[in-house]
Amino acid sequence: MDDEFRKLHAAAMPSALDALDDRVLAALAVRKREAAATRRLMAVAALVSLGGGMVGGSIFVPTAVEAKPLMPLIPASPLAPSTILDAR
């Protein structure tokens, strides 16, 4: 086993292995920049969405409409002790 380790120690390191660290660090830097750009883009999208909703909600205001009873098929209860309890 020691002979094998000596052979590995004496062997020249491949050039691709020597440049591996630089490639990994460059890829990490690119990924970090992309993550920062994505966060900024999501913040801009949220602001545009909220702003558009506020503008759209304030410009296009619908007219007020009287609410209909929830159960139109059921008549008013004759057993109600008061008209206060009748929802209509």
N, C-alpha and C positions, 0 to 999 in steps of 0.2 A: 504494500500500500504506500509506503514511503517513496518507493521508486516512482510510482504514478504521480504523486504530488511533486516530486522533483522535476518530472517531465513537464507537468503543467506549469510549474514555476519558470522553467527555462523556455517554454514556448512563447512566441511573440503574440501580443494581444491583437486581435483583429481590429482593423481600423473602424469598422462599423460599430463595434462595441465601445471604442474610444469616443465616438461622436454621439453615443446614445444619450448621455446626460444633457447635452446641448439641445437635442431634439425634444426631449421630455420637457425641459424647462421652457422652451419656446412654445410648445403646445399648451402648457399650463398658462402661460401669459396670454395666449390667444383666447383660451377658454374664459379667463378672468375678465378680459375686455368684453367678450360677448355677453357674459352674465351681467356686467354693469350696464351695457347698452340695452339689454332686455328689461332690466328693472326700470330704466328711464322710459323706455317705450311703454311699459305697462302703466306707469304713473301718468304719462301724457294721455293714454287711452282712457284711463279712469276719469281724468279731469275733463276731457272732451265729452265723455258719456254723461257725466253729472251736469256739466254746463248745458249740453243739448237738452237734457231732461228738464232742467230748470227753465230754460228759454221756451221750450215747447209747452211746458205746463203753464207758463204765465201768458203766452201769446194766445194759445188756443184754449180758452176757458169755455167749457160747455155751459149752457143755460141750466139753471136749477130746475129739477123736476121733482114733483111730489112722489114720495115713496108709496108704492103699492103695498097692500097687506100681504103678509107672507103666505097665508092660506086663503085664497079667494073662493075656494069651493065649499068651505065650512061656514055656515051662517053664524051670526052672533048667538052666544049661548043664552037661552032663556032662563037658565038656572043661576046666572051670575047675580049676586046680591046687590050689585051696584053697576052703574054704567062706567065707573072708573076702571073696573077690571076688564071691560071690553076694550080690546086693542084697536077697534075701528071707530 
